Amino acid sequence: MGRMYFPGEKVREYFPPRKSHGDVVAKFGAWLTGEGAEIVAYLVCAIPAIRGLWDLLKWLLGNFQESFVIGFFSLFGAFFMIAVSFIPLIILFVVAYAIAWVIGWLCYNTWTLLAALIIIGVICYLKWDSSSGRNGNDLLPKTSHFAAEPDRHLPPRATGERHDDEGRSRLALDWQNGGKQKCIKRLSAMKNELDRRTSCPAYQYTMAIANEVRSAIIKFELAIDNDDYVNVAKCEVDASNAVRRFVSNCRWRSGVSKGYGTHMHSGHVEGTWELDSGYIQLGDRVAKVRDCGKCGGRGHVSVYEECLRCNGSGKIPNPMAQLVGGANIVGGMFGKGRRMRIGRPNVSSTLPCDACNGRRRIPVTRQCPKCFGQGKVYE
């Protein structure tokens, strides 16, 4: 017996699948039995790996939002889960590689692929034919039973319960006399409670329990829509219990943002919201508070106005010059025709204004026109 070769060795040049000129199937098969099977296996493993890493990252972020200590210790659990997940990934890689390698050998050429498809189709047809024949014989008595039942238009009885004609009539009468409306109101209350908690970012809950509530509510709603007054009571009890478990599982977290642009976060009391630091409620909107840039938060500004004492000239009359002028006038009156003058001393007729020091303007404190004396502005 000669030497046995495996795919990837030089023997592939002589044994199938061999690259044939113009045969696309043969070229594809050769690629699969070569590096193609490994590429396919990596792609198959990449899909669950990326999904698992994404779920793990969301889990870590949720733990860090709840508490930094819990998030820190959850890192060790994340590393452990990553290490354990390599085992199923390796198994998946081997299975995907083997399947791709077998398909590559089936694609020796177009005729081998066609023959393989025909054989698979015949096997599936024979299996389906035998299964349908067996199921058809089993279902025959049940079909005839339902066809012969006179009350087939009525909703089915609940499992484990027996209702006689009088009981069914009483349920139908109660359903028409307000029973349906009561169920609709209870269904609406359950939906509102579920939506209120799942849409609020401050509530932390288990997604699996929320999905159970949605499933129970859907069954309850279908029973109402189909007027299934026999089974609607059981569906209502199941939905109520599911909602009760969900509410007990929900936990209110404080300090969680209400959403982008709201500038609010959850308070310590369940259902309460508080403004972020630096924000204030103004009517129906939330505004940011900061110091006025014009007055620097003081509420007033200093402006220069025209001096009222000197009327903006910066000068006032000199009293000494006025006194000399008055003395000359008196001397002229008593000098009997002679000009008697005291003289004009070396003094100026005006002096700098003592109110503005000759600057013509004086500083005056006025209310800030931008913040109207509050020292704060709201954006």
Secondary structure in CASP SS format (residue, H / E / C, confidence):
PFRMAT SS
TARGET T0000
AUTHOR 0000-0000-0000
METHOD secondary structure of the structure
MODEL  1
M C 1.00
G C 1.00
R C 1.00
M C 1.00
Y C 1.00
F C 1.00
P C 1.00
G C 1.00
E C 1.00
K H 1.00
V H 1.00
R H 1.00
E H 1.00
Y C 1.00
F C 1.00
P C 1.00
P C 1.00
R C 1.00
K C 1.00
S C 1.00
H C 1.00
G C 1.00
D C 1.00
V H 1.00
V H 1.00
A H 1.00
K H 1.00
F H 1.00
G H 1.00
A H 1.00
W H 1.00
L H 1.00
T H 1.00
G H 1.00
E H 1.00
G H 1.00
A H 1.00
E H 1.00
I H 1.00
V H 1.00
A H 1.00
Y H 1.00
L H 1.00
V H 1.00
C H 1.00
A H 1.00
I H 1.00
P H 1.00
A H 1.00
I H 1.00
R H 1.00
G H 1.00
L H 1.00
W H 1.00
D H 1.00
L H 1.00
L H 1.00
K H 1.00
W H 1.00
L H 1.00
L H 1.00
G H 1.00
N H 1.00
F H 1.00
Q H 1.00
E H 1.00
S C 1.00
F H 1.00
V H 1.00
I H 1.00
G H 1.00
F H 1.00
F H 1.00
S H 1.00
L H 1.00
F H 1.00
G H 1.00
A H 1.00
F H 1.00
F H 1.00
M H 1.00
I H 1.00
A H 1.00
V H 1.00
S H 1.00
F H 1.00
I H 1.00
P H 1.00
L H 1.00
I H 1.00
I H 1.00
L H 1.00
F H 1.00
V H 1.00
V H 1.00
A H 1.00
Y H 1.00
A H 1.00
I H 1.00
A H 1.00
W H 1.00
V H 1.00
I H 1.00
G H 1.00
W H 1.00
L H 1.00
C C 1.00
Y C 1.00
N C 1.00
T H 1.00
W H 1.00
T H 1.00
L H 1.00
L H 1.00
A H 1.00
A H 1.00
L H 1.00
I H 1.00
I H 1.00
I H 1.00
G H 1.00
V H 1.00
I H 1.00
C H 1.00
Y H 1.00
L H 1.00
K H 1.00
W H 1.00
D H 1.00
S H 1.00
S H 1.00
S H 1.00
G H 1.00
R H 1.00
N H 1.00
G H 1.00
N H 1.00
D H 1.00
L H 1.00
L H 1.00
P H 1.00
K H 1.00
T H 1.00
S H 1.00
H H 1.00
F H 1.00
A H 1.00
A H 1.00
E C 1.00
P C 1.00
D C 1.00
R C 1.00
H C 1.00
L C 1.00
P C 1.00
P C 1.00
R C 1.00
A C 1.00
T C 1.00
G C 1.00
E C 1.00
R C 1.00
H C 1.00
D C 1.00
D H 1.00
E H 1.00
G H 1.00
R H 1.00
S H 1.00
R H 1.00
L H 1.00
A H 1.00
L H 1.00
D H 1.00
W H 1.00
Q H 1.00
N H 1.00
G H 1.00
G H 1.00
K H 1.00
Q H 1.00
K H 1.00
C H 1.00
I H 1.00
K H 1.00
R H 1.00
L H 1.00
S H 1.00
A H 1.00
M H 1.00
K H 1.00
N H 1.00
E H 1.00
L H 1.00
D H 1.00
R H 1.00
R H 1.00
T H 1.00
S C 1.00
C C 1.00
P C 1.00
A C 1.00
Y E 1.00
Q E 1.00
Y C 1.00
T C 1.00
M H 1.00
A H 1.00
I H 1.00
A H 1.00
N H 1.00
E H 1.00
V H 1.00
R H 1.00
S H 1.00
A H 1.00
I H 1.00
I H 1.00
K H 1.00
F H 1.00
E H 1.00
L H 1.00
A H 1.00
I H 1.00
D H 1.00
N C 1.00
D C 1.00
D C 1.00
Y C 1.00
V C 1.00
N C 1.00
V H 1.00
A H 1.00
K H 1.00
C H 1.00
E H 1.00
V H 1.00
D H 1.00
A H 1.00
S H 1.00
N H 1.00
A H 1.00
V H 1.00
R H 1.00
R H 1.00
F H 1.00
V H 1.00
S H 1.00
N H 1.00
C C 1.00
R E 1.00
W E 1.00
R C 1.00
S C 1.00
G C 1.00
V C 1.00
S E 1.00
K C 1.00
G C 1.00
Y C 1.00
G C 1.00
T C 1.00
H C 1.00
M E 1.00
H E 1.00
S E 1.00
G C 1.00
H C 1.00
V C 1.00
E C 1.00
G C 1.00
T C 1.00
W E 1.00
E E 1.00
L E 1.00
D C 1.00
S C 1.00
G C 1.00
Y E 1.00
I E 1.00
Q E 1.00
L E 1.00
G C 1.00
D C 1.00
R E 1.00
V E 1.00
A E 1.00
K E 1.00
V E 1.00
R E 1.00
D E 1.00
C C 1.00
G C 1.00
K C 1.00
C C 1.00
G C 1.00
G C 1.00
R C 1.00
G C 1.00
H E 1.00
V E 1.00
S E 1.00
V E 1.00
Y E 1.00
E E 1.00
E E 1.00
C C 1.00
L C 1.00
R C 1.00
C C 1.00
N C 1.00
G C 1.00
S C 1.00
G C 1.00
K E 1.00
I E 1.00
P E 1.00
N C 1.00
P H 1.00
M H 1.00
A H 1.00
Q H 1.00
L H 1.00
V H 1.00
G H 1.00
G H 1.00
A H 1.00
N H 1.00
I H 1.00
V H 1.00
G H 1.00
G H 1.00
M H 1.00
F H 1.00
G C 1.00
K C 1.00
G C 1.00
R C 1.00
R C 1.00
M C 1.00
R C 1.00
I C 1.00
G C 1.00
R C 1.00
P C 1.00
N C 1.00
V C 1.00
S C 1.00
S C 1.00
T E 1.00
L E 1.00
P E 1.00
C C 1.00
D C 1.00
A C 1.00
C C 1.00
N C 1.00
G C 1.00
R C 1.00
R C 1.00
R E 1.00
I E 1.00
P E 1.00
V E 1.00
T E 1.00
R E 1.00
Q E 1.00
C C 1.00
P C 1.00
K C 1.00
C C 1.00
F C 1.00
G C 1.00
Q C 1.00
G C 1.00
K E 1.00
V E 1.00
Y E 1.00
E C 1.00
END
